[in-house]
Amino acid sequence: MGTETNKDDRSTPEYLAQLLKDKKQIQALPNVFVHVEKLLDEEINKVRISLFHHKTNREPLELPTNEGAVVTLSEKIYVPAKEHPEFNFVGRILGPRGMTAKELEQYTGCKVMVRGKGSMRDKKKEEQNRGKANWEHLNEELHVLITVEDTRKRAELKLQKATEEVKKLLVPAVSDIFISARNYNQIHVE
C-alpha cells in the first residue's frame, strides 16, 4: 500500500515531492494505469495550486486620486533561468491555466507577460517566429514584461506592486529545487 497522508499534510512540498515521485514511477509503465495517472495529475495540480497560487482574499491596492495625464509604464524583470535551468519559471509565473498571471493582473491592474527565449510552449513555433515583426522579444533572454496605463502616481504604485509579486515567483523554493534536482539526478544517474 502507498503512504497514508493526513488531509492537513496535503499542502506541503514533501507531499508534492512524493506525488511527483509516484508519477515518475507510473510513467515507467505507459498506458497501464491510465486512470491512476489522471487522478495523480489532478492531485499534483491541487497541491501546486495550494502551494504556489496567490490568495484571492487580498486587500485591494490603496491608490491615490486619479489626477494628471495618463502614462504608460513598463518594466522587464529577467528570469534567472541560467542559475536554475531545472526550474519551470514560466509555469510558476503563469500558473495552472494561466490563473496566477490573471490573478496578479487583476490585483495590480498591470499586464503581465512572459517574453523572450523559452517563453513559448511550442519550441518549433518559437524558432519559426524568431526574427519576424512583433516577435523581437524572442531574441532576448527569458523575462517578464509588466506594463500599466494610468496616471503617473497610480501607475508607479501598481508597477511597484506587480514587480514585487513577480519577483516572489522568481525565487524557487528550496523544496522546488530539491524536487527538480532529484528528478534530474534520477533521469541522468540511473
Secondary structure by P-SEA (a helix, b strand, c coil): ccccccccccccaaaaaaaaaaaaaaacccccaaaaaaaaaaaaaaaaaaacccccccccccccccccbbbbbbbbbbbccccccccaaaaaaacccaaaaaaaaaaccbbbbbbcccccccaaaaaaaccccccccccccbbbbbbbbccaaaaaaaaaaaaaaaaaaacccaaaaaaaaaaaaaaccc
